[in-house]
């Protein structure tokens, strides 16, 4: 990829329009949720949440880009994406970009390592979907792993997922291996109203409110919440604001939440699928990377008016400490905090031991953020996220499995033979009666490119770290890998065959004290903006920064924050599109409403069918499980629902009474008393 020549651009016949564009004010991160969609002379740029080819334009280079340098602290997916956007959209020479990476390998939380003899390990996995606009933009240009040029990672991903639809036939298990009914969300009318009330609530009214404070006790026992908390790793004490953002962000996936049909997965683990090809491309472009380098602090100068400019990067490596001089027009990108820092490891016979349970945020990523926060409130409050380890910890175990009774059970629960290379479990399977709330999954195999044909890699995790197991009477963090495997076998109904299974399986444990720190209750100002107020050459990236409507704990959110940082610091005339607008799509809204209502017709659906059935727009109406489009032309449902409404309001109520009741319902949904 060659950089544009600014001198040639300045001599272009488009110079009048280029000059006019330079003067055009632009909000790089428009907020679709705060704007009223319209066309007019005041809307020169695309709508905030317009996705597609029109938003994939290349911006013009900024003046003097050839002389500017960028320092990227952290080689996770955010840092790698920042380098990509600096090169492609910022036109910065790749040789001017340097990574400062604490580990001896890039990737951050997107890891994947090991071998069949010692056991493979992945600390976590990523459940992905199709509307990751920023993420797929990157990987639409990165060369494929296994296809020849000009094919890309996205091309390869599409081939795998278009040919192999993801779905689960055993999403929930109970009673030692029996499939539990997971066909509906199992929400009462009151619980459905609680969900709607959260969707209608203003974001600013949810500061520091937890999930369990918002919802009734019964809601936390529903299928809906079981799907939700185990799929996204939510705890009852986590931020209900983040849960709200998830609902808006993924509303278009609601009817695939129970059977996982809304998801797409890579062929291999996350490191080999994404980090390896992206880092290979960056190195081919000429970026530099300094491994085993810990950044401790940033030196800053504060100018009159409150602006701040990074002048030095204070770090140390194998050769001791040093201070890197940063020019006033150079750029610094920092990943604040880390979900996987300070991970404690264990194996078959070893229990993981956290370094220091009493000290919050002991790792360098957290210390760097703390040091920045000491300089100014604009850098947020890291202790809000890393200060309660007991509430941000969970544990995962990677299982490297040879043939055994466990593999026979796996075949029974999978949609395809796990050895076939096609979808196996289709996502996590949760033991609903597990005191640990334990789940496990088998992704497409092989999960690693060098994995032998007779080996299957499983992954298991649990959310509740303080309760004894149902068979192994210990909390999960107090167990060895063999004991975790034994507890899993108990819930699969395999306890009588556990010795054979243990003999054929290697376990590697990852106990992560901050793995859900990003979900901790928060308020405005607790996380820094991507470019904190007044900063002239510093951007923050990752899971602990503010964005308008995006969520955390996704690959997309990491890439988005990197892209915002690049565009903002360089002043590029290009927007970062807001989240996919599925929440405004009437088809998705009607489908989600029916899904929340256990796939039964919702109030008013009969009227909509009477109005739209047999018209061009009848396709916006949701169908029931056993319905065909012809059923939309029958109006018996309208008569049934009208009779139900008559019974609800009574024959003697006046129109004013009805209006009053509707107002009461509206006020109730908006949280008014």
C-alpha positions, 0 to 999 in steps of 0.5 A: 500500500503506497502513501499518497504524495501531498505535493501531487494532491496540492496541484490537483484540479480538485484544489478548490474543493479540497480547500473548501473541504478543509474549512468544512467543520466535521464531527469525527464521531457523530452520535446517531442517538442524539440527531434527528435524521433528515436531508438538508443543506446542513447535512453535507456529510453522510448520516451518523450511522450510514454504513457501506461503500460510500463511507469507505472513502480514503481521506486526504493526507494532512500537511507534513505527515511524512515528518510525523512519528507515532508511538503505540503503547500496547500491541493488542488489536487496538494498537495494531488497528491504530497502525493500520489506520495511520498507514491507510487513512493517515498516509503516515510512512510505516517506518515512522510507527513504533510499537512499545509492547510489554510482552515478547509477542503481540496480540494482548488479550487475543492470545492462542498458544501451546501445543498438543503435547503440553496443552493449548491455551486461549484465555478467552474467545470472541463471539462475533457478528456481521455488523462490525463495520470498523473491524471488517474494514480493517480485515477486508484489506489484510491478506488471507491466511490460507488463500492466495492474493488478492484474497483477504481475511474477510474473504476467507472468513466469509467462505467459512461462515457462508458455507457453515451456518452457526447454530446450537442444538444444546444451548442449555443443559441440566440434570447431568447432561440433559438438554433443557428447553431453550426455545424461548426467553421465558419472560413474563409480561412484567419482565418484558416491560422491565426490558422495554423500560431499560431500552427507553431510559436515558443513558445519563440516568443510569450512572453507577446503577447495577443490573440487580438494582434495575431488574426484579429478582425473578428476571435474573432467573429467566432464560433470557438473562441466562443467555445474556450473562453467559454469552457476554459474561455479565454479572448481577452487580455489573453496569446496567448502563452497559447492558442497555448499550448491548441491547441497542447495539445487538437488538438485531440479533435478539432472535438468534440469542437463544440458539446462537444463529446470530453469530459468526466464528473464525476457523482458528483461534483469535491469535492465528485468525486475526493477530498473526495476519495483521501483524505480518502485514504491518511488519511488511509495511515497515512498522517497528516493534520493541518487545519486552518494553514496559511503559511506566508514565508519560511526561507532559507539558501543560500550555496556557489554556490547559492544553497538554502535549506528551513530550516523553515516554518513560519506559524500561526494558531488558537494557534498563530504563529510558526516556523516549523524546516525543516531538510536538507533532508526533502522536502517542496511542495508549491502551489504558487498562487491561482485561487479562493483565496479571493472569495467574496460570495453572494446569492439571495438578496446579492451582493458579495463584493471583499475585496480590489480591489485596492490591488493585491494578498491580500490572503495568497497564493499570499502573500507566493509567493510574499515573495518567489519572494522577495528572488530571481528572480528564484521564478518568478513575481507573480504580472504579474498574480495577478496585474490586477484584472479587467482582471482576474475576473469572477463570477459564480452562483450555482442554486439549483432548484425545479420544475419550468418553468426553468426545463421545458426549461432545458428538452427541451435543454438537450439530456436526461431528467435531472432527469434521472441521465444521461447526461443533457446539455452535457457541457455549453450552451452559449448565444451568444448575451448576453452582459455578454457572459453568459453560463450555464450547467447542469451536471449529476444529482444528482450533490451531493450525498445527493441531493433530487430527486426533486432538480436539480443543475445548474451552470452559469457563464459569462466572461464579468464583466464590461457591463450592462446586456441585461435585468437587466441593471447592470454589473454581479458583481453588481447583486444579485443572483435573478437578475442574474437568471432573466438575465438568464431567459431573454436569455432563453425566460422565462422572463414572468415566472420569478417570478415562477422560482425565487420562486423555485430557490436558488442562491449562488454567487462566485465572484473570482478576480483571476479565470483566473490569470493563463491565463494572458500574461506572458514571460519566467521567470514570473513563477518559475520552479517546482524545482527552480534553486538551490533549494535542497528541495523545489518544487512549484506546481499548475497553476503558474509554468513552464512545457514544453508543458502542459497547465494550468487550468486543473486537469492534470496540477496540478497533473503533477507539483506535480509529477515532484516535487516528482520525482525531489526532490527524484531523482527517476529514472522515467520520467514524460511523456510529453503531449499526442502526438495527435499533431503528429498523422497524423489522428488527424492532418487531422481530425483537418484540415478538422474541421477547414475548416467547415468540407469541403475538404482541399487543397491536400485532393484529392491527399491523397485520390488518394494515400491512398484510397483502401489501408491499410492506408485509415483509416487515411483519414477524412470522410465528414459528409455524406460520407462513406469509399467507397467514398474514392475510388472515385477520382472526388475530385482530379480532382476538386482540381487540376482544382482549383490549375490550376486556382489559379496559372494560366497556364503560371506560370513556376515551379519556379513561383510555388516554389516561391509562396509556399515559400511565403506561408511558410514564411507567415505562419512562420510570416516572412515579 
